[in-house]
Amino acid sequence: MNKWEELDKKYIWHPFTQMKGWLENPQLVIDHGEGVKLYDTEGKEYLDAISSLWVNIHGHRRKEINEAIIAELNKVEHSTLLGLINEPSAELAEKLVEVTPDGLNKVFYSDDGSTAVEAAIKIAFQYWNYAGHPEKKDFINLGDSYHGDTVGAVSVGNVEVFHKAYKPLLFSTHRVSCPSFYHTRMDVHSEKEFLDALLKELEAYLKEHASHTAAMIIEPLCQCAAGMLMQPKGYIKGVRDLTKKYNVLLIVDEVAVGFGRTGLMFACNHENVLPDMMCLSKGISAGYLPLGATLVTDEIYNAFLGEPTEYKTFYHGHSYTGNNLACAAGLASLRIFKEDDVIAGLPPKMEMIRQHFNRINEMEYVGEARQCGMLGGIELMRDKANRIPFDPGLLMAGGICQNARKYGLIIRNIGDVIVFMPPLCSTPAEIDEMLSRLTKSMEEIFDRVRNRNMD
Ligand code: PMP
């Protein structure tokens, strides 16, 4: 055990981590990164197939972003947005309004994905108060949704494994069926039938309850932290149409799927959806520094204007709201999107993922390998045909990801789903190499399962 592992194990409490298991097992210490590669303190090289934590889109230590942060650091290390303006946050807000769907014209900054969602929840609630409808205060969310870890964000989420411990602390929501065709228990036989059934269910609820509903929150196209659950085509457009029809705000959480992840700049772009609010983080600073943003329409922002005597104010903010260093990174990232034409360069990379996923889909213990642009999930099943999962105690996907380290691949699982989120800058050859290493690790673990079954 080297010095850092010793210090870590002595002092650090890791996120989402069963610490006993952490302490008992050898752990990797990352020393530095370069492009899509990470290096440990022993000098071993790894391909980073999860973009650090779905954040690093242009690669590690990208010169232009490093330089932008350093240039800003040499001007001022921090300047609050409480009562003052800083240059990078103003410029980034203009650019964010430009790149997001037309109509999202105001930016509220925060620190990460959870706080971007937290702000959206409070804005929605307060908006209806100011708009003369204080009775509209409830929220609709999707089955198996994940929107972060702060108490409000946990309240609008419901991934059982992450949230069940905190249930007594949470406000309640109305949950509509999870729009995953692979997992649905609805009696439907095609994606189209499924889509119709989902929208019918939502409309039935809205008809009765829109009068006391403030907003619906969705993670569009793919519910990532729930296990990369894909939605049927037309779903987000259908949800937008219905929420508009029944006068309920639509909040889209593009924390994970935003900034090119799904093949277009934002998931909403796939179905030309204009939400009332959009939550952003992760890729917003290309994974360099913590930053979140909640974009809203003029209608929402204007409801908070009022006369000075009315004290209409959004009572929310953080010490690091609109952090100038993070915003400088965000500006540099958006310049790279433009100069490198990042989105136009994605199709051959997505095609490489598609080819691998087609092969992976044929593997014995793979229930479904699903892809949406530059993200993917490989769900394991003990019995593929009957969709019977492995005993969770076997930690199958976790074992594959751990085993992949010996082949020089860093990748993570959520339950029995292996999550693939390579940096957008990965070349097709690098993606080929990542997925070949993953397949090798899967074959090895699957062989062990087969041998055990034969014993
Ligand atoms: N929303 C979504 C869709 C996410 O995937 C995440 C994080 N994985 C969050 C919100 C929370 O973001 P953070 O971890 O930065 O607070």
Residues whose N, C-alpha, C, O or C-beta is under 5 A from the ligand:
A	BS01	PMP	D112 G113 S114 T115 Y146 H147 G148 E219 C224 A225 D253 V255 A256 S281
